Amino acid sequence: MDISNFIKQYIKNPRTVGAVAPSSKKLAYKMVEDIDFFNASCIVEYGPGTGAFTEKILNKKRDNTIFIAIEYNAEFYKILKEKFKDKPNFILINDSAENLKQHLNNYKINKVDYIVSGLPFASLPDAMSRRILLVTKEILKGKGEFITFQYSLFKMKLFRTYFDKIIRKKVFLNLPPAYVLKCKN
């Protein structure tokens, strides 16, 4: 997808797309740099968009690691489906992250090691953000890690409601610059 199509999706869906450009390679690297790909049995991605983080995860994960990407935007879902159709143990779902538990049950997955998120929590409705974070905390069961990025620290209080330990790193080489948040209980 070229930048003009990405901008069109942002204009059509500003609350759920959240950016006017795809994430940079530097941001994608920072998002996945601390994932233990050797020991991870299941990784989930919320809001993969056009696949900047997805591609990094697919290139680093073991073949037997299950990777679930859940994308709400139908246009982005179509792009991802075509782009990554031949990848082993890659499950792409067109739905809201709020419904992840149902999908994990459908695939009989009871342990998730990492949830990587590209969701724009600053622009999502507050109730939706809270439902997603509650589901995330329940799924990780205090053992996994939630990795997200935000363009500002406006929602830190919200993240602290669900996670006790949050490490943040600033990525300047992204448009706009972003904060990577690594969250655990």
N, CA, C and O of each residue as an XYZ file, in Angstrom:
740
protein
N       0.854     -1.175      0.000
C       0.000      0.000      0.000
C       0.897      1.233      0.000
O       1.807      1.352      0.821
N       0.636      2.129     -0.910
C       1.432      3.349     -0.936
C       0.916      4.339      0.103
O      -0.154      4.150      0.681
N       1.693      5.397      0.330
C       1.383      6.366      1.384
C       0.027      7.045      1.168
O      -0.669      7.340      2.139
N      -0.360      7.297     -0.090
C      -1.641      7.969     -0.336
C      -2.817      7.093      0.087
O      -3.804      7.604      0.617
N      -2.727      5.782     -0.140
C      -3.790      4.875      0.318
C      -3.832      4.794      1.839
O      -4.905      4.699      2.435
N      -2.657      4.831      2.461
C      -2.592      4.809      3.923
C      -3.277      6.056      4.476
O      -4.041      5.975      5.437
N      -3.001      7.211      3.865
C      -3.623      8.461      4.296
C      -5.138      8.392      4.111
O      -5.888      8.880      4.957
N      -5.592      7.789      3.008
C      -7.042      7.633      2.780
C      -7.681      6.822      3.911
O      -8.761      7.166      4.390
N      -7.017      5.752      4.331
C      -7.553      4.935      5.427
C      -7.592      5.733      6.723
O      -8.518      5.590      7.521
N      -6.581      6.575      6.928
C      -6.568      7.416      8.122
C      -7.740      8.401      8.088
O      -8.427      8.588      9.092
N      -7.963      9.025      6.938
C      -9.051      9.998      6.802
C     -10.407      9.319      7.004
O     -11.289      9.878      7.656
N     -10.577      8.120      6.448
C     -11.843      7.393      6.571
C     -12.068      6.867      7.992
O     -13.205      6.794      8.459
N     -10.981      6.502      8.671
C     -11.080      5.835      9.974
C     -10.075      6.407     10.979
O      -9.246      5.648     11.481
N     -10.106      7.687     11.292
C      -9.067      8.272     12.147
C      -9.018      7.704     13.559
O      -7.961      7.715     14.189
N     -10.125      7.216     14.060
C     -10.121      6.680     15.431
C      -9.443      5.320     15.512
O      -8.888      4.965     16.552
N      -9.484      4.552     14.419
C      -8.912      3.207     14.471
C      -7.602      3.063     13.701
O      -6.859      2.112     13.946
N      -7.297      3.974     12.780
C      -6.019      3.904     12.067
C      -4.959      4.648     12.864
O      -3.898      4.085     13.133
N      -5.210      5.890     13.250
C      -4.363      6.578     14.218
C      -3.073      7.184     13.719
O      -2.398      7.857     14.499
N      -2.677      6.987     12.447
C      -1.445      7.581     11.917
C      -1.631      7.857     10.436
O      -2.438      7.217      9.763
N      -0.871      8.818      9.944
C      -0.973      9.146      8.522
C       0.070      8.417      7.687
O       0.062      8.515      6.460
N       0.970      7.687      8.344
C       2.009      6.945      7.631
C       2.296      5.639      8.357
O       2.111      5.556      9.571
N       2.746      4.615      7.631
C       3.107      3.356      8.286
C       4.289      3.548      9.244
O       5.044      4.511      9.117
N       4.441      2.643     10.183
C       5.544      2.707     11.139
C       6.881      2.497     10.435
O       6.972      1.767      9.448
N       7.910      3.148     10.956
C       9.251      3.049     10.370
C       9.904      1.718     10.730
O       9.452      1.017     11.635
N      10.972      1.382     10.010
C      11.738      0.166     10.305
C      12.386      0.262     11.681
O      12.514     -0.741     12.382
N      12.790      1.455     12.061
C      13.421      1.654     13.376
C      12.409      1.384     14.497
O      12.741      0.746     15.496
N      11.183      1.867     14.327
C      10.142      1.596     15.321
C       9.823      0.105     15.361
O       9.676     -0.472     16.439
N       9.716     -0.513     14.199
C       9.442     -1.954     14.143
C      10.534     -2.739     14.867
O      10.240     -3.680     15.603
N      11.785     -2.356     14.661
C      12.901     -3.018     15.342
C      12.768     -2.874     16.856
O      12.918     -3.854     17.586
N      12.487     -1.660     17.332
C      12.359     -1.410     18.775
C      11.186     -2.183     19.383
O      11.248     -2.614     20.534
N      10.128     -2.350     18.607
C       8.952     -3.066     19.114
C       9.238     -4.547     19.369
O       8.662     -5.136     20.284
N      10.108     -5.146     18.583
C      10.325     -6.593     18.697
C      11.691     -6.968     19.256
O      11.974     -8.154     19.424
N      12.542     -5.994     19.549
C      13.923     -6.305     19.923
C      14.066     -7.166     21.177
O      15.033     -7.919     21.283
N      13.149     -7.080     22.116
C      13.280     -7.843     23.365
C      12.425     -9.104     23.415
O      12.357     -9.760     24.454
N      11.780     -9.448     22.321
C      10.990    -10.680     22.290
C      11.932    -11.881     22.256
O      12.871    -11.924     21.461
N      11.672    -12.839     23.113
C      12.444    -14.083     23.138
C      11.834    -15.033     22.103
O      11.013    -15.888     22.433
N      12.246    -14.869     20.867
C      11.666    -15.653     19.773
C      11.973    -17.140     19.897
O      11.208    -17.965     19.397
N      13.058    -17.495     20.543
C      13.422    -18.905     20.680
C      12.432    -19.644     21.576
O      12.114    -20.806     21.321
N      11.948    -18.983     22.618
C      11.064    -19.648     23.589
C       9.590    -19.296     23.449
O       8.754    -19.894     24.126
N       9.255    -18.358     22.605
C       7.852    -17.951     22.458
C       7.054    -19.023     21.715
O       7.438    -19.463     20.631
N       5.932    -19.435     22.321
C       5.073    -20.421     21.648
C       3.918    -19.737     20.921
O       3.395    -20.270     19.943
N       3.515    -18.544     21.404
C       2.435    -17.804     20.748
C       2.649    -16.304     20.905
O       2.882    -15.805     22.005
N       2.568    -15.607     19.794
C       2.682    -14.143     19.752
C       1.419    -13.622     19.075
O       0.958    -14.179     18.079
N       0.871    -12.548     19.628
C      -0.320    -11.911     19.066
C       0.044    -10.483     18.683
O       0.818     -9.818     19.372
N      -0.523    -10.026     17.581
C      -0.358     -8.622     17.197
C      -1.731     -7.990     17.027
O      -2.583     -8.511     16.308
N      -1.934     -6.861     17.695
C      -3.140     -6.058     17.543
C      -2.868     -4.971     16.508
O      -1.838     -4.298     16.567
N      -3.781     -4.799     15.569
C      -3.693     -3.683     14.636
C      -2.436     -3.658     13.796
O      -1.696     -2.675     13.830
N      -2.171     -4.718     13.037
C      -0.937     -4.757     12.246
C      -0.874     -3.745     11.104
O       0.196     -3.521     10.540
N      -1.995     -3.137     10.760
C      -1.962     -2.128      9.687
C      -1.499     -2.722      8.374
O      -2.134     -3.630      7.837
N      -0.391     -2.211      7.855
C       0.149     -2.737      6.598
C       1.285     -3.733      6.828
O       1.876     -4.222      5.865
N       1.599     -4.041      8.085
C       2.507     -5.147      8.374
C       3.940     -4.826      8.730
O       4.797     -5.699      8.599
N       4.248     -3.610      9.176
C       5.638     -3.273      9.535
C       6.155     -4.169     10.661
O       7.266     -4.693     10.574
N       5.351     -4.350     11.723
C       5.771     -5.210     12.835
C       5.574     -6.678     12.465
O       6.372     -7.535     12.844
N       4.520     -6.954     11.731
C       4.188     -8.319     11.311
C       5.366     -8.951     10.580
O       5.763    -10.080     10.867
N       5.911     -8.208      9.640
C       7.030     -8.716      8.845
C       8.236     -9.037      9.717
O       8.876    -10.074      9.541
N       8.547     -8.150     10.656
C       9.683     -8.389     11.565
C       9.440     -9.653     12.395
O      10.339    -10.478     12.556
N       8.231     -9.796     12.915
C       7.925    -10.968     13.741
C       7.992    -12.244     12.914
O       8.575    -13.237     13.348
N       7.401    -12.224     11.729
C       7.425    -13.414     10.863
C       8.848    -13.811     10.476
O       9.147    -14.999     10.354
N       9.713    -12.843     10.286
C      11.107    -13.133      9.916
C      11.919    -13.685     11.079
O      12.927    -14.359     10.864
N      11.494    -13.408     12.309
C      12.278    -13.821     13.479
C      11.705    -15.029     14.227
O      12.442    -15.739     14.910
N      10.402    -15.263     14.101
C       9.797    -16.342     14.891
C      10.201    -17.723     14.361
O      10.560    -17.880     13.194
N      10.131    -18.708     15.246
C      10.358    -20.090     14.822
C       9.145    -20.565     14.029
O       8.045    -20.046     14.218
N       9.326    -21.529     13.158
C       8.215    -22.031     12.340
C       7.072    -22.583     13.177
O       5.911    -22.479     12.780
N       7.384    -23.174     14.339
C       6.314    -23.772     15.149
C       5.684    -22.778     16.129
O       4.761    -23.146     16.855
N       6.155    -21.542     16.166
C       5.524    -20.514     16.992
C       4.262    -20.033     16.286
O       4.297    -19.674     15.109
N       3.153    -20.030     17.011
C       1.890    -19.546     16.452
C       1.895    -18.019     16.536
O       2.225    -17.438     17.570
N       1.528    -17.395     15.442
C       1.469    -15.939     15.387
C       0.090    -15.525     14.886
O      -0.303    -15.844     13.764
N      -0.632    -14.811     15.741
C      -1.983    -14.351     15.407
C      -1.954    -12.838     15.250
O      -1.506    -12.123     16.146
N      -2.431    -12.355     14.112
C      -2.567    -10.914     13.884
C      -4.050    -10.605     13.755
O      -4.756    -11.238     12.969
N      -4.521     -9.632     14.526
C      -5.934     -9.276     14.513
C      -6.074     -7.829     14.047
O      -5.676     -6.892     14.741
N      -6.650     -7.671     12.856
C      -6.769     -6.365     12.191
C      -8.234     -6.014     11.981
O      -8.986     -6.785     11.384
N      -8.633     -4.855     12.472
C     -10.019     -4.387     12.379
C     -10.346     -3.807     11.001
O     -11.449     -4.013     10.494
N      -9.413     -3.093     10.395
C      -9.634     -2.403      9.120
C      -9.656     -3.415      7.970
O      -8.672     -4.122      7.751
N     -10.762     -3.489      7.241
C     -10.937     -4.482      6.171
C      -9.927     -4.304      5.043
O      -9.462     -5.290      4.470
N      -9.585     -3.074      4.719
C      -8.614     -2.815      3.642
C      -7.223     -3.316      4.028
O      -6.548     -3.970      3.233
N      -6.805     -3.004      5.251
C      -5.503     -3.489      5.732
C      -5.505     -5.021      5.825
O      -4.509     -5.665      5.497
N      -6.619     -5.595      6.270
C      -6.744     -7.045      6.372
C      -6.487     -7.697      5.004
O      -5.755     -8.684      4.917
N      -7.082     -7.153      3.943
C      -6.894     -7.705      2.590
C      -5.432     -7.647      2.168
O      -4.909     -8.599      1.588
N      -4.782     -6.543      2.457
C      -3.362     -6.379      2.104
C      -2.521     -7.414      2.836
O      -1.671     -8.068      2.230
N      -2.752     -7.564      4.131
C      -1.988     -8.515      4.938
C      -2.231     -9.952      4.487
O      -1.305    -10.761      4.430
N      -3.473    -10.257      4.170
C      -3.825    -11.615      3.741
C      -3.040    -12.007      2.487
O      -2.525    -13.120      2.387
N      -2.959    -11.095      1.556
C      -2.216    -11.357      0.317
C      -0.706    -11.388      0.574
O      -0.002    -12.263      0.070
N      -0.229    -10.451      1.340
C       1.216    -10.287      1.580
C       1.837    -11.470      2.336
O       2.969    -11.865      2.060
N       1.082    -12.031      3.294
C       1.652    -13.065      4.159
C       0.932    -14.413      4.052
O       0.947    -15.202      4.996
N       0.308    -14.673      2.910
C      -0.544    -15.866      2.764
C       0.190    -17.199      2.915
O      -0.439    -18.196      3.270
N       1.470    -17.249      2.662
C       2.197    -18.524      2.688
C       3.028    -18.739      3.952
O       3.855    -19.649      3.996
N       2.824    -17.933      4.955
C       3.657    -18.031      6.162
C       3.131    -19.121      7.097
O       1.927    -19.202      7.336
N       4.034    -19.967      7.631
C       3.604    -21.058      8.521
C       3.129    -20.531      9.879
O       3.700    -19.595     10.438
N       2.080    -21.156     10.385
C       1.519    -20.835     11.699
C       1.176    -19.359     11.870
O       1.306    -18.802     12.960
N       0.739    -18.737     10.784
C       0.300    -17.342     10.822
C      -1.212    -17.316     10.642
O      -1.738    -17.772      9.627
N      -1.900    -16.779     11.638
C      -3.356    -16.690     11.618
C      -3.729    -15.213     11.566
O      -3.381    -14.443     12.461
N      -4.429    -14.833     10.528
C      -4.872    -13.453     10.363
C      -6.377    -13.387     10.577
O      -7.134    -14.143      9.967
N      -6.803    -12.483     11.443
C      -8.217    -12.373     11.810
C      -8.690    -10.941     11.561
O      -8.025     -9.980     11.949
N      -9.844    -10.812     10.912
C     -10.451     -9.499     10.671
C     -11.506     -9.259     11.754
O     -12.660     -9.660     11.609
N     -11.090     -8.595     12.847
C     -11.976     -8.376     13.995
C     -11.316     -7.356     14.922
O     -10.214     -6.877     14.656
N     -12.007     -7.037     16.010
C     -11.470     -6.145     17.031
C     -10.651     -6.941     18.043
O     -10.964     -8.094     18.340
N      -9.611     -6.321     18.563
C      -8.795     -6.955     19.597
C      -9.605     -7.282     20.843
O      -9.214     -8.146     21.628
N     -10.719     -6.606     21.030
C     -11.603     -6.882     22.166
C     -12.063     -8.337     22.179
O     -12.395     -8.879     23.234
N     -12.081     -8.962     21.016
C     -12.618    -10.324     20.877
C     -11.534    -11.397     20.815
O     -11.805    -12.530     20.418
N     -10.328    -11.053     21.199
C      -9.223    -12.006     21.092
C      -9.466    -13.298     21.865
O      -9.128    -14.377     21.379
N     -10.041    -13.207     23.048
C     -10.265    -14.421     23.852
C     -11.064    -15.467     23.089
O     -10.748    -16.656     23.134
N     -12.106    -15.016     22.386
C     -12.930    -15.949     21.605
C     -12.087    -16.646     20.533
O     -12.224    -17.850     20.317
N     -11.229    -15.895     19.875
C     -10.408    -16.480     18.812
C      -9.374    -17.445     19.383
O      -9.105    -18.487     18.785
N      -8.799    -17.114     20.521
C      -7.856    -18.042     21.161
C      -8.570    -19.342     21.528
O      -8.020    -20.429     21.348
N      -9.791    -19.229     22.039
C     -10.581    -20.427     22.365
C     -10.867    -21.244     21.105
O     -10.766    -22.471     21.122
N     -11.222    -20.567     20.017
C     -11.503    -21.273     18.758
C     -10.298    -22.068     18.266
O     -10.455    -23.160     17.719
N      -9.101    -21.528     18.456
C      -7.873    -22.196     18.006
C      -7.242    -23.043     19.113
O      -6.162    -23.607     18.932
N      -7.924    -23.127     20.262
C      -7.458    -23.924     21.402
C      -6.059    -23.495     21.877
O      -5.195    -24.327     22.154
N      -5.869    -22.198     21.959
C      -4.610    -21.626     22.440
C      -4.857    -21.112     23.853
O      -5.732    -20.275     24.072
N      -4.070    -21.624     24.823
C      -4.294    -21.209     26.204
C      -3.116    -20.446     26.811
O      -3.135    -20.114     27.996
N      -2.101    -20.171     26.007
C      -0.947    -19.409     26.518
C      -0.451    -18.461     25.428
O      -0.191    -18.875     24.299
N      -0.326    -17.180     25.789
C       0.237    -16.171     24.886
C       1.439    -15.562     25.597
O       1.338    -15.139     26.748
N       2.566    -15.519     24.913
C       3.794    -14.992     25.504
C       3.944    -13.482     25.320
O       4.411    -12.780     26.216
N       3.543    -12.997     24.151
C       3.685    -11.572     23.843
C       2.465    -11.086     23.069
O       1.936    -11.788     22.208
N       2.033     -9.878     23.392
C       1.056     -9.182     22.579
C       1.705     -7.880     22.152
O       2.071     -7.050     22.984
N       1.844     -7.711     20.851
C       2.446     -6.524     20.256
C       1.301     -5.711     19.675
O       0.453     -6.250     18.964
N       1.271     -4.412     19.975
C       0.124     -3.611     19.576
C       0.506     -2.360     18.795
O       1.392     -1.597     19.179
N      -0.202     -2.185     17.682
C      -0.108     -0.952     16.913
C      -1.366     -0.118     17.056
O      -1.597      0.796     16.264
N      -2.183     -0.421     18.059
C      -3.457      0.278     18.227
C      -3.252      1.715     18.713
O      -2.396      1.974     19.560
N      -4.031      2.634     18.178
C      -3.926      4.047     18.587
C      -4.786      4.334     19.821
O      -5.866      4.913     19.702
N      -4.312      3.929     21.006
C      -5.118      4.077     22.216
C      -5.532      5.528     22.472
O      -6.575      5.769     23.080
N      -4.743      6.484     22.024
C      -5.071      7.902     22.240
C      -6.329      8.312     21.479
O      -7.020      9.245     21.886
N      -6.631      7.624     20.381
C      -7.812      8.010     19.603
C      -8.961      7.004     19.701
O     -10.073      7.300     19.263
N      -8.713      5.836     20.260
C      -9.804      4.867     20.444
C     -10.756      5.360     21.526
O     -10.338      6.062     22.447
N     -12.030      5.000     21.423
C     -12.947      5.333     22.519
C     -12.430      4.736     23.831
O     -11.909      3.621     23.845
N     -12.576      5.474     24.926
C     -12.033      5.051     26.213
C     -12.548      3.675     26.639
O     -11.775      2.847     27.121
N     -13.832      3.430     26.467
C     -14.403      2.135     26.872
C     -13.780      0.990     26.079
O     -13.523     -0.081     26.630
N     -13.536      1.213     24.788
C     -12.915      0.187     23.956
C     -11.466     -0.059     24.415
O     -11.036     -1.207     24.523
N     -10.728      1.009     24.680
C      -9.347      0.871     25.166
C      -9.311      0.049     26.444
O      -8.473     -0.839     26.598
N     -10.218      0.345     27.350
C     -10.251     -0.367     28.630
C     -10.595     -1.852     28.437
O     -10.009     -2.715     29.090
N     -11.536     -2.142     27.551
C     -11.880     -3.557     27.284
C     -10.680     -4.294     26.683
O     -10.395     -5.430     27.065
N      -9.984     -3.659     25.755
C      -8.820     -4.295     25.127
C      -7.720     -4.531     26.154
O      -7.121     -5.606     26.178
N      -7.450     -3.558     26.990
C      -6.394     -3.714     27.992
C      -6.759     -4.748     29.055
O      -5.889     -5.477     29.531
N      -8.026     -4.816     29.427
C      -8.462     -5.837     30.382
C      -8.292     -7.239     29.788
O      -7.774     -8.138     30.450
N      -8.725     -7.417     28.550
C      -8.567     -8.703     27.860
C      -7.082     -9.055     27.754
O      -6.694    -10.204     27.962
N      -6.269     -8.071     27.434
C      -4.826     -8.282     27.300
C      -4.230     -8.763     28.613
O      -3.477     -9.737     28.635
N      -4.558     -8.094     29.695
C      -4.052     -8.482     31.021
C      -4.495     -9.905     31.373
O      -3.696    -10.697     31.873
N      -5.750    -10.225     31.118
C      -6.270    -11.562     31.423
C      -5.570    -12.637     30.597
O      -5.247    -13.708     31.112
N      -5.340    -12.357     29.332
C      -4.703    -13.338     28.446
C      -3.258    -13.590     28.841
O      -2.796    -14.731     28.811
N      -2.536    -12.531     29.212
C      -1.119    -12.674     29.554
C      -0.920    -13.291     30.933
O       0.163    -13.798     31.226
N      -1.930    -13.260     31.774
C      -1.932    -13.937     33.080
C      -0.713    -13.617     33.938
O      -0.249    -14.473     34.690
N      -0.190    -12.401     33.837
C       0.957    -12.010     34.650
C       2.272    -12.609     34.204
O       3.301    -12.367     34.835
N       2.266    -13.383     33.134
C       3.492    -14.049     32.687
C       4.008    -13.501     31.369
O       5.212    -13.542     31.115
N       3.136    -12.998     30.537
C       3.549    -12.493     29.238
C       3.808    -10.998     29.258
O       3.703    -10.346     30.297
N       4.149    -10.469     28.094
C       4.467     -9.050     27.981
C       3.622     -8.394     26.899
O       3.405     -8.958     25.827
N       3.154     -7.194     27.203
C       2.397     -6.371     26.274
C       3.320     -5.265     25.788
O       3.845     -4.491     26.589
N       3.518     -5.189     24.474
C       4.397     -4.187     23.886
C       3.568     -3.326     22.947
O       2.963     -3.824     21.998
N       3.546     -2.036     23.222
C       2.771     -1.124     22.397
C       3.597      0.118     22.112
O       4.666      0.306     22.693
N       3.104      0.961     21.222
C       3.748      2.253     21.024
C       2.673      3.321     20.988
O       1.525      3.066     20.624
N       3.067      4.505     21.367
C       2.169      5.656     21.369
C       2.986      6.874     20.936
O       4.205      6.915     21.109
N       2.305      7.845     20.381
C       2.987      9.065     19.947
C       3.141     10.074     21.074
O       3.918     11.022     20.961
N       2.404      9.872     22.158
C       2.547     10.732     23.335
C       2.358      9.842     24.565
O       1.984      8.675     24.453
N       2.624     10.415     25.732
C       2.455      9.663     26.977
C       1.116      9.980     27.646
O       0.921      9.734     28.836
N       0.221     10.521     26.863
C      -1.112     10.924     27.307
C      -1.873      9.790     28.003
O      -2.625     10.052     28.942
N      -1.701      8.558     27.575
C      -2.467      7.417     28.111
C      -1.695      6.579     29.139
O      -2.107      5.464     29.459
N      -0.574      7.109     29.659
C       0.219      6.330     30.618
C      -0.588      5.940     31.861
O      -0.457      4.821     32.356
N      -1.401      6.835     32.356
C      -2.215      6.528     33.540
C      -3.130      5.330     33.252
O      -3.310      4.455     34.100
N      -3.697      5.308     32.055
C      -4.553      4.182     31.666
C      -3.749      2.882     31.639
O      -4.205      1.874     32.178
N      -2.567      2.881     31.025
C      -1.742      1.666     30.962
C      -1.339      1.207     32.363
O      -1.286      0.006     32.631
N      -1.053      2.160     33.262
C      -0.659      1.804     34.635
C      -1.819      1.180     35.425
O      -1.593      0.495     36.423
N      -3.050      1.417     34.981
C      -4.208      0.788     35.609
C      -4.168     -0.729     35.412
O      -4.677     -1.479     36.245
N      -3.569     -1.173     34.322
C      -3.562     -2.599     33.965
C      -2.207     -3.273     34.131
O      -2.143     -4.495     34.262
N      -1.116     -2.497     34.129
C       0.227     -3.081     34.193
C       1.068     -2.391     35.260
O       1.107     -1.163     35.337
N       1.741     -3.198     36.083
C       2.550     -2.681     37.191
C       3.903     -2.146     36.731
O       4.384     -1.135     37.242
N       4.500     -2.817     35.780
C       5.838     -2.439     35.317
C       5.768     -1.997     33.862
O       5.343     -2.759     32.993
N       6.185     -0.771     33.604
C       6.207     -0.252     32.231
C       7.568      0.381     31.970
O       7.981      1.319     32.653
N       8.244     -0.150     30.977
C       9.520      0.425     30.531
C       9.240      1.152     29.229
O       8.598      0.602     28.334
N       9.712      2.378     29.118
C       9.454      3.129     27.888
C      10.759      3.557     27.235
O      11.746      3.872     27.900
N      10.724      3.555     25.905
C      11.863      3.979     25.086
C      11.340      4.907     24.001
O      10.283      4.654     23.423
N      12.057      5.956     23.728
C      11.652      6.915     22.685
C      12.348      6.538     21.372
O      13.548      6.262     21.344
N      11.570      6.532     20.296
C      12.100      6.261     18.955
C      11.935      7.548     18.156
O      10.824      7.931     17.791
N      13.055      8.204     17.892
C      13.014      9.480     17.177
C      12.868      9.288     15.672
O      12.289     10.127     14.981
N      13.402      8.168     15.171
C      13.372      7.925     13.726
C      12.075      7.266     13.295
O      12.063      6.150     12.775
N      11.002      7.971     13.519
C       9.662      7.572     13.106
C       8.880      8.855     12.877
O       9.180      9.888     13.475
N       7.877      8.787     12.009
C       7.072      9.972     11.728
C       5.659      9.779     12.245
O       4.922      8.993     11.648
N       5.232     10.431     13.300
C       6.044     11.239     14.222
C       6.850     10.339     15.168
O       6.622      9.130     15.215
N       7.792     10.925     15.921
C       8.521     10.126     16.919
C       7.531      9.422     17.856
O       6.426      9.912     18.088
N       7.938      8.289     18.378
C       7.025      7.465     19.176
C       7.707      6.929     20.434
O       8.933      6.890     20.537
N       6.866      6.517     21.385
C       7.334      5.845     22.596
C       6.947      4.378     22.509
O       5.793      4.050     22.236
N       7.913      3.495     22.741
C       7.639      2.059     22.853
C       7.464      1.770     24.335
O       8.307      2.128     25.157
N       6.356      1.119     24.661
C       6.050      0.777     26.057
C       6.038     -0.742     26.202
O       5.302     -1.439     25.503
N       6.858     -1.242     27.114
C       6.910     -2.672     27.401
C       6.300     -2.885     28.757
O       6.850     -2.452     29.770
N       5.150     -3.559     28.787
C       4.301     -3.628     29.982
C       4.187     -5.049     30.513
O       3.991     -6.001     29.757
N       4.317     -5.171     31.842
C       4.189     -6.470     32.526
C       3.510     -6.281     33.864
O       3.392     -5.165     34.370
N       3.063     -7.395     34.430
C       2.547     -7.394     35.805
C       3.472     -8.177     36.696
O       3.218     -8.298     37.895
